[in-house]
Amino acid sequence: MGMCFPCFKGSSTDSITPDLEVKRRQQIEAAERRMREQETRGIKDPERFQREKRKKQELERRQEEAEKKYTGERGGQLKWQVE
């Protein structure tokens, strides 16, 4: 039904709405929090997981350096010798 009295309508000054910047900041914070929670979902010991992850990355980096060094000495190509 229609509203007969103006006091029931409410006005734009009565409602408290955060400005756009505050709302964006809150949305960004919520998204970051969800991402952090998603990363640790299903992991019992997150610190151990991070240590193992860093160890694996270090091992991969060392392997790449060793491959570069090895291929750099040989020119990166196979050499054929025919007698």
PyMOL Python script that loads the backbone (N, CA, C, O; Angstrom):
from pymol import cmd

cmd.read_pdbstr("""\
ATOM      1  N   MET A   1       0.831  -1.170   0.000  1.00  0.00           N
ATOM      2  CA  MET A   1       0.000   0.000   0.000  1.00  0.00           C
ATOM      3  C   MET A   1       0.883   1.244   0.000  1.00  0.00           C
ATOM      4  O   MET A   1       2.097   1.156   0.182  1.00  0.00           O
ATOM      5  N   GLY A   2       0.284   2.357  -0.198  1.00  0.00           N
ATOM      6  CA  GLY A   2       1.003   3.609  -0.243  1.00  0.00           C
ATOM      7  C   GLY A   2       1.341   4.109   1.141  1.00  0.00           C
ATOM      8  O   GLY A   2       0.731   3.698   2.128  1.00  0.00           O
ATOM      9  N   MET A   3       2.304   4.986   1.211  1.00  0.00           N
ATOM     10  CA  MET A   3       2.709   5.574   2.481  1.00  0.00           C
ATOM     11  C   MET A   3       2.028   6.924   2.621  1.00  0.00           C
ATOM     12  O   MET A   3       2.136   7.793   1.756  1.00  0.00           O
ATOM     13  N   CYS A   4       1.338   7.071   3.711  1.00  0.00           N
ATOM     14  CA  CYS A   4       0.599   8.309   3.910  1.00  0.00           C
ATOM     15  C   CYS A   4       1.412   9.357   4.639  1.00  0.00           C
ATOM     16  O   CYS A   4       1.210  10.554   4.435  1.00  0.00           O
ATOM     17  N   PHE A   5       2.312   8.929   5.472  1.00  0.00           N
ATOM     18  CA  PHE A   5       3.040   9.866   6.311  1.00  0.00           C
ATOM     19  C   PHE A   5       4.494   9.970   5.852  1.00  0.00           C
ATOM     20  O   PHE A   5       5.124   8.951   5.569  1.00  0.00           O
ATOM     21  N   PRO A   6       5.030  11.181   5.776  1.00  0.00           N
ATOM     22  CA  PRO A   6       6.405  11.348   5.317  1.00  0.00           C
ATOM     23  C   PRO A   6       7.429  10.803   6.305  1.00  0.00           C
ATOM     24  O   PRO A   6       8.567  10.545   5.913  1.00  0.00           O
ATOM     25  N   CYS A   7       7.069  10.622   7.557  1.00  0.00           N
ATOM     26  CA  CYS A   7       8.047  10.146   8.530  1.00  0.00           C
ATOM     27  C   CYS A   7       8.371   8.663   8.322  1.00  0.00           C
ATOM     28  O   CYS A   7       9.392   8.187   8.818  1.00  0.00           O
ATOM     29  N   PHE A   8       7.525   7.929   7.604  1.00  0.00           N
ATOM     30  CA  PHE A   8       7.789   6.518   7.355  1.00  0.00           C
ATOM     31  C   PHE A   8       8.661   6.290   6.129  1.00  0.00           C
ATOM     32  O   PHE A   8       9.213   5.204   5.954  1.00  0.00           O
ATOM     33  N   LYS A   9       8.790   7.295   5.285  1.00  0.00           N
ATOM     34  CA  LYS A   9       9.561   7.137   4.059  1.00  0.00           C
ATOM     35  C   LYS A   9      11.058   7.054   4.319  1.00  0.00           C
ATOM     36  O   LYS A   9      11.759   6.285   3.661  1.00  0.00           O
ATOM     37  N   GLY A  10      11.536   7.806   5.236  1.00  0.00           N
ATOM     38  CA  GLY A  10      12.971   7.872   5.457  1.00  0.00           C
ATOM     39  C   GLY A  10      13.594   8.803   4.443  1.00  0.00           C
ATOM     40  O   GLY A  10      12.998   9.082   3.403  1.00  0.00           O
ATOM     41  N   SER A  11      14.760   9.276   4.729  1.00  0.00           N
ATOM     42  CA  SER A  11      15.426  10.173   3.800  1.00  0.00           C
ATOM     43  C   SER A  11      16.832   9.675   3.531  1.00  0.00           C
ATOM     44  O   SER A  11      17.336   8.785   4.216  1.00  0.00           O
ATOM     45  N   SER A  12      17.447  10.252   2.541  1.00  0.00           N
ATOM     46  CA  SER A  12      18.789   9.830   2.170  1.00  0.00           C
ATOM     47  C   SER A  12      19.814  10.205   3.244  1.00  0.00           C
ATOM     48  O   SER A  12      20.866   9.574   3.337  1.00  0.00           O
ATOM     49  N   THR A  13      19.525  11.202   4.036  1.00  0.00           N
ATOM     50  CA  THR A  13      20.465  11.600   5.082  1.00  0.00           C
ATOM     51  C   THR A  13      20.359  10.695   6.301  1.00  0.00           C
ATOM     52  O   THR A  13      21.286  10.638   7.109  1.00  0.00           O
ATOM     53  N   ASP A  14      19.237   9.985   6.445  1.00  0.00           N
ATOM     54  CA  ASP A  14      19.067   9.103   7.597  1.00  0.00           C
ATOM     55  C   ASP A  14      19.912   7.835   7.474  1.00  0.00           C
ATOM     56  O   ASP A  14      20.433   7.342   8.474  1.00  0.00           O
ATOM     57  N   SER A  15      20.052   7.311   6.275  1.00  0.00           N
ATOM     58  CA  SER A  15      20.791   6.058   6.112  1.00  0.00           C
ATOM     59  C   SER A  15      22.294   6.363   6.071  1.00  0.00           C
ATOM     60  O   SER A  15      22.737   7.320   5.437  1.00  0.00           O
ATOM     61  N   ILE A  16      23.046   5.535   6.754  1.00  0.00           N
ATOM     62  CA  ILE A  16      24.496   5.690   6.806  1.00  0.00           C
ATOM     63  C   ILE A  16      25.099   4.682   5.841  1.00  0.00           C
ATOM     64  O   ILE A  16      25.041   3.475   6.079  1.00  0.00           O
ATOM     65  N   THR A  17      25.674   5.173   4.757  1.00  0.00           N
ATOM     66  CA  THR A  17      26.317   4.300   3.788  1.00  0.00           C
ATOM     67  C   THR A  17      27.776   4.704   3.680  1.00  0.00           C
ATOM     68  O   THR A  17      28.095   5.892   3.629  1.00  0.00           O
ATOM     69  N   PRO A  18      28.662   3.718   3.644  1.00  0.00           N
ATOM     70  CA  PRO A  18      30.079   4.066   3.498  1.00  0.00           C
ATOM     71  C   PRO A  18      30.338   4.599   2.095  1.00  0.00           C
ATOM     72  O   PRO A  18      29.699   4.185   1.127  1.00  0.00           O
ATOM     73  N   ASP A  19      31.277   5.516   2.005  1.00  0.00           N
ATOM     74  CA  ASP A  19      31.585   6.051   0.685  1.00  0.00           C
ATOM     75  C   ASP A  19      32.278   4.972  -0.152  1.00  0.00           C
ATOM     76  O   ASP A  19      32.645   3.918   0.367  1.00  0.00           O
ATOM     77  N   LEU A  20      32.450   5.233  -1.410  1.00  0.00           N
ATOM     78  CA  LEU A  20      32.959   4.220  -2.336  1.00  0.00           C
ATOM     79  C   LEU A  20      34.372   3.758  -1.995  1.00  0.00           C
ATOM     80  O   LEU A  20      34.681   2.574  -2.123  1.00  0.00           O
ATOM     81  N   GLU A  21      35.230   4.676  -1.563  1.00  0.00           N
ATOM     82  CA  GLU A  21      36.611   4.303  -1.234  1.00  0.00           C
ATOM     83  C   GLU A  21      36.652   3.323  -0.068  1.00  0.00           C
ATOM     84  O   GLU A  21      37.398   2.344  -0.105  1.00  0.00           O
ATOM     85  N   VAL A  22      35.856   3.581   0.963  1.00  0.00           N
ATOM     86  CA  VAL A  22      35.820   2.701   2.125  1.00  0.00           C
ATOM     87  C   VAL A  22      35.279   1.330   1.716  1.00  0.00           C
ATOM     88  O   VAL A  22      35.794   0.296   2.140  1.00  0.00           O
ATOM     89  N   LYS A  23      34.258   1.337   0.905  1.00  0.00           N
ATOM     90  CA  LYS A  23      33.652   0.091   0.454  1.00  0.00           C
ATOM     91  C   LYS A  23      34.642  -0.714  -0.387  1.00  0.00           C
ATOM     92  O   LYS A  23      34.745  -1.928  -0.216  1.00  0.00           O
ATOM     93  N   ARG A  24      35.361  -0.065  -1.280  1.00  0.00           N
ATOM     94  CA  ARG A  24      36.374  -0.751  -2.103  1.00  0.00           C
ATOM     95  C   ARG A  24      37.479  -1.339  -1.232  1.00  0.00           C
ATOM     96  O   ARG A  24      37.899  -2.477  -1.441  1.00  0.00           O
ATOM     97  N   ARG A  25      37.944  -0.568  -0.263  1.00  0.00           N
ATOM     98  CA  ARG A  25      38.998  -1.054   0.619  1.00  0.00           C
ATOM     99  C   ARG A  25      38.536  -2.290   1.379  1.00  0.00           C
ATOM    100  O   ARG A  25      39.290  -3.253   1.521  1.00  0.00           O
ATOM    101  N   GLN A  26      37.291  -2.266   1.869  1.00  0.00           N
ATOM    102  CA  GLN A  26      36.759  -3.419   2.592  1.00  0.00           C
ATOM    103  C   GLN A  26      36.641  -4.629   1.676  1.00  0.00           C
ATOM    104  O   GLN A  26      36.915  -5.753   2.097  1.00  0.00           O
ATOM    105  N   GLN A  27      36.238  -4.412   0.433  1.00  0.00           N
ATOM    106  CA  GLN A  27      36.139  -5.521  -0.509  1.00  0.00           C
ATOM    107  C   GLN A  27      37.501  -6.112  -0.821  1.00  0.00           C
ATOM    108  O   GLN A  27      37.636  -7.331  -0.932  1.00  0.00           O
ATOM    109  N   ILE A  28      38.513  -5.269  -0.964  1.00  0.00           N
ATOM    110  CA  ILE A  28      39.872  -5.739  -1.230  1.00  0.00           C
ATOM    111  C   ILE A  28      40.385  -6.554  -0.048  1.00  0.00           C
ATOM    112  O   ILE A  28      40.967  -7.623  -0.232  1.00  0.00           O
ATOM    113  N   GLU A  29      40.172  -6.052   1.156  1.00  0.00           N
ATOM    114  CA  GLU A  29      40.608  -6.775   2.351  1.00  0.00           C
ATOM    115  C   GLU A  29      39.912  -8.126   2.452  1.00  0.00           C
ATOM    116  O   GLU A  29      40.549  -9.121   2.799  1.00  0.00           O
ATOM    117  N   ALA A  30      38.629  -8.179   2.158  1.00  0.00           N
ATOM    118  CA  ALA A  30      37.889  -9.430   2.216  1.00  0.00           C
ATOM    119  C   ALA A  30      38.407 -10.415   1.162  1.00  0.00           C
ATOM    120  O   ALA A  30      38.518 -11.610   1.435  1.00  0.00           O
ATOM    121  N   ALA A  31      38.717  -9.927  -0.020  1.00  0.00           N
ATOM    122  CA  ALA A  31      39.239 -10.794  -1.076  1.00  0.00           C
ATOM    123  C   ALA A  31      40.603 -11.355  -0.685  1.00  0.00           C
ATOM    124  O   ALA A  31      40.872 -12.538  -0.897  1.00  0.00           O
ATOM    125  N   GLU A  32      41.465 -10.512  -0.114  1.00  0.00           N
ATOM    126  CA  GLU A  32      42.782 -10.983   0.326  1.00  0.00           C
ATOM    127  C   GLU A  32      42.651 -12.020   1.435  1.00  0.00           C
ATOM    128  O   GLU A  32      43.372 -13.018   1.449  1.00  0.00           O
ATOM    129  N   ARG A  33      41.728 -11.780   2.364  1.00  0.00           N
ATOM    130  CA  ARG A  33      41.510 -12.736   3.449  1.00  0.00           C
ATOM    131  C   ARG A  33      41.019 -14.082   2.902  1.00  0.00           C
ATOM    132  O   ARG A  33      41.461 -15.135   3.362  1.00  0.00           O
ATOM    133  N   ARG A  34      40.113 -14.049   1.929  1.00  0.00           N
ATOM    134  CA  ARG A  34      39.629 -15.293   1.321  1.00  0.00           C
ATOM    135  C   ARG A  34      40.755 -16.035   0.610  1.00  0.00           C
ATOM    136  O   ARG A  34      40.823 -17.263   0.661  1.00  0.00           O
ATOM    137  N   MET A  35      41.641 -15.288  -0.054  1.00  0.00           N
ATOM    138  CA  MET A  35      42.764 -15.930  -0.747  1.00  0.00           C
ATOM    139  C   MET A  35      43.693 -16.606   0.249  1.00  0.00           C
ATOM    140  O   MET A  35      44.139 -17.728   0.009  1.00  0.00           O
ATOM    141  N   ARG A  36      43.995 -15.936   1.378  1.00  0.00           N
ATOM    142  CA  ARG A  36      44.847 -16.541   2.395  1.00  0.00           C
ATOM    143  C   ARG A  36      44.210 -17.800   2.969  1.00  0.00           C
ATOM    144  O   ARG A  36      44.890 -18.804   3.181  1.00  0.00           O
ATOM    145  N   GLU A  37      42.916 -17.748   3.217  1.00  0.00           N
ATOM    146  CA  GLU A  37      42.212 -18.914   3.750  1.00  0.00           C
ATOM    147  C   GLU A  37      42.212 -20.058   2.735  1.00  0.00           C
ATOM    148  O   GLU A  37      42.343 -21.223   3.111  1.00  0.00           O
ATOM    149  N   GLN A  38      42.068 -19.729   1.468  1.00  0.00           N
ATOM    150  CA  GLN A  38      42.049 -20.754   0.420  1.00  0.00           C
ATOM    151  C   GLN A  38      43.406 -21.440   0.308  1.00  0.00           C
ATOM    152  O   GLN A  38      43.474 -22.647   0.078  1.00  0.00           O
ATOM    153  N   GLU A  39      44.487 -20.678   0.470  1.00  0.00           N
ATOM    154  CA  GLU A  39      45.826 -21.248   0.377  1.00  0.00           C
ATOM    155  C   GLU A  39      46.090 -22.259   1.482  1.00  0.00           C
ATOM    156  O   GLU A  39      46.781 -23.252   1.254  1.00  0.00           O
ATOM    157  N   THR A  40      45.558 -22.027   2.663  1.00  0.00           N
ATOM    158  CA  THR A  40      45.835 -22.914   3.793  1.00  0.00           C
ATOM    159  C   THR A  40      44.743 -23.960   4.009  1.00  0.00           C
ATOM    160  O   THR A  40      44.814 -24.731   4.966  1.00  0.00           O
ATOM    161  N   ARG A  41      43.753 -23.997   3.151  1.00  0.00           N
ATOM    162  CA  ARG A  41      42.663 -24.963   3.308  1.00  0.00           C
ATOM    163  C   ARG A  41      43.204 -26.385   3.153  1.00  0.00           C
ATOM    164  O   ARG A  41      43.859 -26.705   2.161  1.00  0.00           O
ATOM    165  N   GLY A  42      42.926 -27.221   4.133  1.00  0.00           N
ATOM    166  CA  GLY A  42      43.326 -28.621   4.081  1.00  0.00           C
ATOM    167  C   GLY A  42      44.745 -28.876   4.554  1.00  0.00           C
ATOM    168  O   GLY A  42      45.208 -30.014   4.490  1.00  0.00           O
ATOM    169  N   ILE A  43      45.446 -27.867   5.023  1.00  0.00           N
ATOM    170  CA  ILE A  43      46.827 -28.031   5.482  1.00  0.00           C
ATOM    171  C   ILE A  43      46.827 -27.981   6.999  1.00  0.00           C
ATOM    172  O   ILE A  43      46.391 -26.999   7.599  1.00  0.00           O
ATOM    173  N   LYS A  44      47.322 -29.055   7.618  1.00  0.00           N
ATOM    174  CA  LYS A  44      47.332 -29.104   9.076  1.00  0.00           C
ATOM    175  C   LYS A  44      48.403 -28.201   9.667  1.00  0.00           C
ATOM    176  O   LYS A  44      48.170 -27.535  10.676  1.00  0.00           O
ATOM    177  N   ASP A  45      49.577 -28.176   9.040  1.00  0.00           N
ATOM    178  CA  ASP A  45      50.693 -27.378   9.548  1.00  0.00           C
ATOM    179  C   ASP A  45      51.163 -26.417   8.449  1.00  0.00           C
ATOM    180  O   ASP A  45      52.029 -26.779   7.653  1.00  0.00           O
ATOM    181  N   PRO A  46      50.610 -25.201   8.391  1.00  0.00           N
ATOM    182  CA  PRO A  46      50.967 -24.275   7.311  1.00  0.00           C
ATOM    183  C   PRO A  46      52.441 -23.868   7.318  1.00  0.00           C
ATOM    184  O   PRO A  46      53.017 -23.651   6.252  1.00  0.00           O
ATOM    185  N   GLU A  47      53.055 -23.761   8.480  1.00  0.00           N
ATOM    186  CA  GLU A  47      54.468 -23.378   8.543  1.00  0.00           C
ATOM    187  C   GLU A  47      55.345 -24.451   7.902  1.00  0.00           C
ATOM    188  O   GLU A  47      56.268 -24.136   7.151  1.00  0.00           O
ATOM    189  N   ARG A  48      55.059 -25.700   8.195  1.00  0.00           N
ATOM    190  CA  ARG A  48      55.820 -26.807   7.607  1.00  0.00           C
ATOM    191  C   ARG A  48      55.638 -26.821   6.094  1.00  0.00           C
ATOM    192  O   ARG A  48      56.590 -27.049   5.347  1.00  0.00           O
ATOM    193  N   PHE A  49      54.419 -26.577   5.654  1.00  0.00           N
ATOM    194  CA  PHE A  49      54.138 -26.533   4.223  1.00  0.00           C
ATOM    195  C   PHE A  49      54.958 -25.434   3.548  1.00  0.00           C
ATOM    196  O   PHE A  49      55.518 -25.658   2.475  1.00  0.00           O
ATOM    197  N   GLN A  50      55.036 -24.249   4.160  1.00  0.00           N
ATOM    198  CA  GLN A  50      55.810 -23.149   3.583  1.00  0.00           C
ATOM    199  C   GLN A  50      57.301 -23.482   3.539  1.00  0.00           C
ATOM    200  O   GLN A  50      57.982 -23.162   2.564  1.00  0.00           O
ATOM    201  N   ARG A  51      57.815 -24.134   4.608  1.00  0.00           N
ATOM    202  CA  ARG A  51      59.229 -24.532   4.605  1.00  0.00           C
ATOM    203  C   ARG A  51      59.520 -25.507   3.478  1.00  0.00           C
ATOM    204  O   ARG A  51      60.517 -25.362   2.772  1.00  0.00           O
ATOM    205  N   GLU A  52      58.663 -26.491   3.306  1.00  0.00           N
ATOM    206  CA  GLU A  52      58.859 -27.475   2.245  1.00  0.00           C
ATOM    207  C   GLU A  52      58.751 -26.830   0.871  1.00  0.00           C
ATOM    208  O   GLU A  52      59.473 -27.200  -0.054  1.00  0.00           O
ATOM    209  N   LYS A  53      57.857 -25.874   0.742  1.00  0.00           N
ATOM    210  CA  LYS A  53      57.691 -25.163  -0.523  1.00  0.00           C
ATOM    211  C   LYS A  53      58.956 -24.374  -0.867  1.00  0.00           C
ATOM    212  O   LYS A  53      59.427 -24.412  -2.004  1.00  0.00           O
ATOM    213  N   ARG A  54      59.509 -23.652   0.131  1.00  0.00           N
ATOM    214  CA  ARG A  54      60.754 -22.901  -0.097  1.00  0.00           C
ATOM    215  C   ARG A  54      61.900 -23.847  -0.432  1.00  0.00           C
ATOM    216  O   ARG A  54      62.714 -23.545  -1.305  1.00  0.00           O
ATOM    217  N   LYS A  55      61.974 -24.991   0.254  1.00  0.00           N
ATOM    218  CA  LYS A  55      63.035 -25.969   0.011  1.00  0.00           C
ATOM    219  C   LYS A  55      62.934 -26.508  -1.420  1.00  0.00           C
ATOM    220  O   LYS A  55      63.947 -26.665  -2.100  1.00  0.00           O
ATOM    221  N   LYS A  56      61.721 -26.786  -1.868  1.00  0.00           N
ATOM    222  CA  LYS A  56      61.506 -27.284  -3.219  1.00  0.00           C
ATOM    223  C   LYS A  56      61.902 -26.233  -4.255  1.00  0.00           C
ATOM    224  O   LYS A  56      62.519 -26.568  -5.267  1.00  0.00           O
ATOM    225  N   GLN A  57      61.558 -24.976  -4.018  1.00  0.00           N
ATOM    226  CA  GLN A  57      61.917 -23.904  -4.940  1.00  0.00           C
ATOM    227  C   GLN A  57      63.430 -23.732  -5.015  1.00  0.00           C
ATOM    228  O   GLN A  57      63.980 -23.513  -6.095  1.00  0.00           O
ATOM    229  N   GLU A  58      64.096 -23.832  -3.881  1.00  0.00           N
ATOM    230  CA  GLU A  58      65.553 -23.718  -3.857  1.00  0.00           C
ATOM    231  C   GLU A  58      66.190 -24.861  -4.639  1.00  0.00           C
ATOM    232  O   GLU A  58      67.142 -24.646  -5.389  1.00  0.00           O
ATOM    233  N   LEU A  59      65.672 -26.065  -4.470  1.00  0.00           N
ATOM    234  CA  LEU A  59      66.194 -27.223  -5.196  1.00  0.00           C
ATOM    235  C   LEU A  59      66.002 -27.038  -6.701  1.00  0.00           C
ATOM    236  O   LEU A  59      66.914 -27.319  -7.478  1.00  0.00           O
ATOM    237  N   GLU A  60      64.835 -26.571  -7.114  1.00  0.00           N
ATOM    238  CA  GLU A  60      64.588 -26.330  -8.535  1.00  0.00           C
ATOM    239  C   GLU A  60      65.525 -25.257  -9.080  1.00  0.00           C
ATOM    240  O   GLU A  60      66.035 -25.381 -10.193  1.00  0.00           O
ATOM    241  N   ARG A  61      65.750 -24.208  -8.297  1.00  0.00           N
ATOM    242  CA  ARG A  61      66.662 -23.148  -8.736  1.00  0.00           C
ATOM    243  C   ARG A  61      68.075 -23.685  -8.926  1.00  0.00           C
ATOM    244  O   ARG A  61      68.743 -23.352  -9.904  1.00  0.00           O
ATOM    245  N   ARG A  62      68.529 -24.515  -7.992  1.00  0.00           N
ATOM    246  CA  ARG A  62      69.873 -25.101  -8.105  1.00  0.00           C
ATOM    247  C   ARG A  62      69.977 -26.017  -9.315  1.00  0.00           C
ATOM    248  O   ARG A  62      71.000 -26.030 -10.000  1.00  0.00           O
ATOM    249  N   GLN A  63      68.925 -26.782  -9.582  1.00  0.00           N
ATOM    250  CA  GLN A  63      68.941 -27.657 -10.751  1.00  0.00           C
ATOM    251  C   GLN A  63      69.017 -26.850 -12.037  1.00  0.00           C
ATOM    252  O   GLN A  63      69.739 -27.224 -12.962  1.00  0.00           O
ATOM    253  N   GLU A  64      68.279 -25.747 -12.106  1.00  0.00           N
ATOM    254  CA  GLU A  64      68.325 -24.894 -13.297  1.00  0.00           C
ATOM    255  C   GLU A  64      69.715 -24.298 -13.481  1.00  0.00           C
ATOM    256  O   GLU A  64      70.214 -24.232 -14.604  1.00  0.00           O
ATOM    257  N   GLU A  65      70.349 -23.860 -12.389  1.00  0.00           N
ATOM    258  CA  GLU A  65      71.701 -23.306 -12.479  1.00  0.00           C
ATOM    259  C   GLU A  65      72.688 -24.368 -12.950  1.00  0.00           C
ATOM    260  O   GLU A  65      73.568 -24.086 -13.763  1.00  0.00           O
ATOM    261  N   ALA A  66      72.542 -25.586 -12.442  1.00  0.00           N
ATOM    262  CA  ALA A  66      73.433 -26.665 -12.847  1.00  0.00           C
ATOM    263  C   ALA A  66      73.245 -26.993 -14.328  1.00  0.00           C
ATOM    264  O   ALA A  66      74.219 -27.252 -15.035  1.00  0.00           O
ATOM    265  N   GLU A  67      72.003 -26.983 -14.796  1.00  0.00           N
ATOM    266  CA  GLU A  67      71.752 -27.255 -16.208  1.00  0.00           C
ATOM    267  C   GLU A  67      72.366 -26.167 -17.084  1.00  0.00           C
ATOM    268  O   GLU A  67      72.956 -26.461 -18.123  1.00  0.00           O
ATOM    269  N   LYS A  68      72.226 -24.911 -16.664  1.00  0.00           N
ATOM    270  CA  LYS A  68      72.809 -23.810 -17.433  1.00  0.00           C
ATOM    271  C   LYS A  68      74.321 -23.935 -17.493  1.00  0.00           C
ATOM    272  O   LYS A  68      74.932 -23.716 -18.539  1.00  0.00           O
ATOM    273  N   LYS A  69      74.911 -24.285 -16.376  1.00  0.00           N
ATOM    274  CA  LYS A  69      76.362 -24.423 -16.320  1.00  0.00           C
ATOM    275  C   LYS A  69      76.817 -25.576 -17.200  1.00  0.00           C
ATOM    276  O   LYS A  69      77.799 -25.456 -17.933  1.00  0.00           O
ATOM    277  N   TYR A  70      76.110 -26.681 -17.127  1.00  0.00           N
ATOM    278  CA  TYR A  70      76.483 -27.859 -17.903  1.00  0.00           C
ATOM    279  C   TYR A  70      76.316 -27.607 -19.393  1.00  0.00           C
ATOM    280  O   TYR A  70      77.205 -27.949 -20.172  1.00  0.00           O
ATOM    281  N   THR A  71      75.213 -27.024 -19.804  1.00  0.00           N
ATOM    282  CA  THR A  71      74.992 -26.762 -21.222  1.00  0.00           C
ATOM    283  C   THR A  71      75.883 -25.627 -21.710  1.00  0.00           C
ATOM    284  O   THR A  71      76.203 -25.571 -22.897  1.00  0.00           O
ATOM    285  N   GLY A  72      76.285 -24.733 -20.836  1.00  0.00           N
ATOM    286  CA  GLY A  72      77.164 -23.640 -21.227  1.00  0.00           C
ATOM    287  C   GLY A  72      78.558 -24.132 -21.566  1.00  0.00           C
ATOM    288  O   GLY A  72      79.203 -23.580 -22.457  1.00  0.00           O
ATOM    289  N   GLU A  73      79.039 -25.159 -20.874  1.00  0.00           N
ATOM    290  CA  GLU A  73      80.374 -25.698 -21.141  1.00  0.00           C
ATOM    291  C   GLU A  73      80.400 -26.438 -22.470  1.00  0.00           C
ATOM    292  O   GLU A  73      81.416 -26.423 -23.163  1.00  0.00           O
ATOM    293  N   ARG A  74      79.315 -27.077 -22.828  1.00  0.00           N
ATOM    294  CA  ARG A  74      79.284 -27.882 -24.041  1.00  0.00           C
ATOM    295  C   ARG A  74      78.677 -27.125 -25.208  1.00  0.00           C
ATOM    296  O   ARG A  74      78.572 -27.670 -26.307  1.00  0.00           O
ATOM    297  N   GLY A  75      78.285 -25.908 -24.998  1.00  0.00           N
ATOM    298  CA  GLY A  75      77.707 -25.140 -26.076  1.00  0.00           C
ATOM    299  C   GLY A  75      76.225 -25.374 -26.240  1.00  0.00           C
ATOM    300  O   GLY A  75      75.606 -24.780 -27.122  1.00  0.00           O
ATOM    301  N   GLY A  76      75.638 -26.219 -25.420  1.00  0.00           N
ATOM    302  CA  GLY A  76      74.215 -26.458 -25.481  1.00  0.00           C
ATOM    303  C   GLY A  76      73.779 -27.346 -26.630  1.00  0.00           C
ATOM    304  O   GLY A  76      72.579 -27.523 -26.839  1.00  0.00           O
ATOM    305  N   GLN A  77      74.723 -27.914 -27.387  1.00  0.00           N
ATOM    306  CA  GLN A  77      74.362 -28.756 -28.522  1.00  0.00           C
ATOM    307  C   GLN A  77      75.107 -30.077 -28.432  1.00  0.00           C
ATOM    308  O   GLN A  77      76.171 -30.178 -27.822  1.00  0.00           O
ATOM    309  N   LEU A  78      74.519 -31.079 -29.056  1.00  0.00           N
ATOM    310  CA  LEU A  78      75.190 -32.363 -29.122  1.00  0.00           C
ATOM    311  C   LEU A  78      76.246 -32.324 -30.204  1.00  0.00           C
ATOM    312  O   LEU A  78      76.073 -31.679 -31.238  1.00  0.00           O
ATOM    313  N   LYS A  79      77.348 -33.024 -29.955  1.00  0.00           N
ATOM    314  CA  LYS A  79      78.416 -33.069 -30.961  1.00  0.00           C
ATOM    315  C   LYS A  79      78.531 -34.493 -31.478  1.00  0.00           C
ATOM    316  O   LYS A  79      78.604 -35.450 -30.708  1.00  0.00           O
ATOM    317  N   TRP A  80      78.544 -34.609 -32.777  1.00  0.00           N
ATOM    318  CA  TRP A  80      78.633 -35.912 -33.396  1.00  0.00           C
ATOM    319  C   TRP A  80      80.042 -36.127 -33.935  1.00  0.00           C
ATOM    320  O   TRP A  80      80.660 -35.229 -34.507  1.00  0.00           O
ATOM    321  N   GLN A  81      80.515 -37.327 -33.736  1.00  0.00           N
ATOM    322  CA  GLN A  81      81.827 -37.677 -34.277  1.00  0.00           C
ATOM    323  C   GLN A  81      81.646 -38.924 -35.142  1.00  0.00           C
ATOM    324  O   GLN A  81      81.117 -39.943 -34.698  1.00  0.00           O
ATOM    325  N   VAL A  82      82.097 -38.811 -36.381  1.00  0.00           N
ATOM    326  CA  VAL A  82      81.982 -39.934 -37.287  1.00  0.00           C
ATOM    327  C   VAL A  82      83.394 -40.323 -37.698  1.00  0.00           C
ATOM    328  O   VAL A  82      84.194 -39.486 -38.117  1.00  0.00           O
ATOM    329  N   GLU A  83      83.679 -41.616 -37.567  1.00  0.00           N
ATOM    330  CA  GLU A  83      85.027 -42.089 -37.922  1.00  0.00           C
ATOM    331  C   GLU A  83      85.016 -42.863 -39.202  1.00  0.00           C
ATOM    332  O   GLU A  83      86.062 -43.333 -39.648  1.00  0.00           O
TER     333      GLU A  83
END
""", "prot")
cmd.dss("prot")
cmd.show_as("cartoon", "prot")
cmd.util.cbc("prot")
cmd.orient("prot")
